[in-house]
């Protein structure tokens, strides 16, 4: 499975997301993908999965089927997300 975090840099929630990413890597040893929704790749990704709120954490299967999403703040717990990267 794949997990990605869709967020815009330099916003009021950026600190919460970067702290989550750092803590997630420290506790699990896994690095989550990050996607800028304003990039051409990010626009396509957001349109594909219907993402309109940031930050969004999305878990997909290896074939691209959405498994779970967490939208906005507060962010989910590390335990909730780590299930999808095992």
N, C-alpha and C positions, 0 to 999 in steps of 0.2 A: 504494500500500500504506500501511497504518497500523501504527504501532508504539506500544505502550502499556507503561508500567511500573506494575505492581500492587504496592503496598507500604504498610505501616502506618508512620505517622509516630511518632517518639519510641520507636524500638526500637534494639537493638544494631547493626543494619545500616543505619540511616537515613543515617549519614554516608557510607557507601560508595555508597549510591544517589544522594544529592544531589551528591556529587563526580562520579559518572558522568554524571548529567544535565547538570551544568555543563560538564564536559569535552566531552561529546558535542555540545552546542550550540556551544561554542567552535571545535571542530575541523570540524564539518560545516555549521554554520549552521542546523540543524534543531532544533526544540524537540519533545521527545517528550511525549506525553500521559501524565499520571499518574492513577492510579485508586486510591482508598481502598477496600479490600475490605470495610470496615465500613459504608460508605454504602449506601443502597438501590440506587443505580446500580451500585456495585461488587459487591454481592451477586449481582445479576442477571448481570453480566458474568462473574464467577467461576464461577457455576453453568453458564452457557452454554458456557464453554471448559474446565471441569473444573479450575480453578486452586485448589489447596489449599495450596500452599507459597509463602511470600513471602521475598524479593522474586521476582517473575516478570516477565520481559520477554516480550511476545507480539507477533508480527508477523502481521497479517491482510491479506488482499487487500481491495480496495475493496468487495467484496460480502460480506465477513465470514468468509471461509474462512481458517482458521488455516494459516499458512505455516511458522512455526517458534516455538518457545518455549525460554527459558532459565530454569531454576528454581534458586532459592537462590544461595548464594555459592560460589565466586567468580562475579562478574558476567562476562558475555562481553566480548570486546574491542569497542572502538568500531567497528573495521572489520567485524566480524561483523554488527553491528546496522545499520550504515550502508547495507549492501547493500539493506535493505528499505525505506529511505526515499528512495531515488533515483527 
